[in-house]
Amino acid sequence: MAGPDLPEIPPPLKSLQQSLKIASTHDQRDPVVSYWCRLYALQRGLKLSTKTPEETNFLLKLIDWLETTKKESRDNEAITNDIAAQAHLENWALKLFLYADENDRASNFGKNVVQSFFTAGILYDVLTVFGELSEEAAQNRKYAKWKAAYIHNCLKNGETPVPGPIDDNTENIDSGKTMDEESVDTPTSPKTKEGEELLNTNTDGSIDSPNTDSFDTPRNPISTGNIGQWSSELKEDYDASTRTEGGVELSLEQMNKAQKFIKWAGSALNYDDVPTAVSNLRKALHLLTTGEELA
């Protein structure tokens, strides 16, 4: 399955990058995981969006991909049926978690273990689209994210990690501890005793640091049936936000150009260059009100 051709993630939506990267690594191996990771990203994006044209355009492209994929996967119950989907994701998250935990307790530390804990933690996040996590799943999520950060930082600093829970008591986990901001190289795929690959190796070579204290669960579980409604509402907001007072609809390129004029005006003021600042503000205002650039 091919992933969506998305533009660069707008800054207010940067936290979506983790689940979107997990989706990309599963596009060929497990389309179900890819689909629900992106649906989770969409849910968070709708919550985080400040409704700029760039953000709305990004989310609309994500919606288009989800709608198309759902139509093409009408025979795949794990995409069309929430109960089947939840069971599929729970099984995969637990499989990754147990693989990482077994190797961690055996002191087999490495990037594969970090990646497996990290991915399991994100998949438990994704499972919140179906509602509250079970007590076991919530604990696994907290532990997986903490362990990914802990082992990564130990390896980075040349330290030997302590295997298993500290004092065998997960209550001591510091849920606020995170990986460093730099990315971690994606390891080769870990294998089970039977040699089954647990991770797809076709990645871009890096993963983002997990945020171990972002354990938010949506108040209202979502379903794939909401996508069309979201699409209509976003398109209405997008059309309304890109029209001038005279009814001229601005393109995304024109909106970006106006933002540049405003940015240049601010830069000019930093150097006390008032005439240049005024000139750029006039250009921005003219473009936003008429849809045309000043000569």
Secondary structure, 3 states (H helix, E strand, C coil): CCCCCCCCCCHHHHHHHHHHHHHHHCCCCCHHHHHHHHHHHHHHHHHHCCCCHHHHHHHHHHHHHHHHHHHHCCCCHHHHCHHHHHHHHHHHHHHHHHHHHHHHHCCCCCHHHHHHHHHHHHHHHHHHHHCCCCHHHHHHHHHHHHHHHHHHHHHHCCCCCCCCCHHHCHHHCCCCCCCCCCCEECCCCCECCCCCECCCCCCCCEECCCCCCCCCCCCCCCCHHHHHHHHHHHHHHHHHHCECCCCCECCHHHHHHHHHHHHHHHHHHHCCCHHHHHHHHHHHHHHHHHCCCCC
